[in-house]
Amino acid sequence: MNSIEQIRQISAKDLALLGLQDVAYVKAEQQDGQTLFAVYAADGRRLAMMPKLETAIAVVRQNDLEPLSVH
């Protein structure tokens, strides 16, 4: 089986875990009338809320993860 066929056979659980140790997602959210920046693990768990985008990105990088933006 080649690598493309293997990717097509990936389970939903394995797909959710893909990148779990490598990336975190940063998403702007409204809370109490202000914009905060939520940091999420690759599996969708919210890890933190930060007042500034720059702070959220710094926290992600300090934990050896690559920040990705969620629109």
Number of C-alpha atoms within 10 A of each C-alpha: 5 6 8 8 9 9 10 8 10 12 10 9 9 10 13 13 14 14 15 14 12 13 20 28 25 24 18 19 12 10 10 6 7 9 15 18 22 21 27 21 21 19 16 13 11 14 12 14 19 17 13 13 18 11 13 22 21 13 16 23 14 10 11 13 19 15 20 16 11 12 7
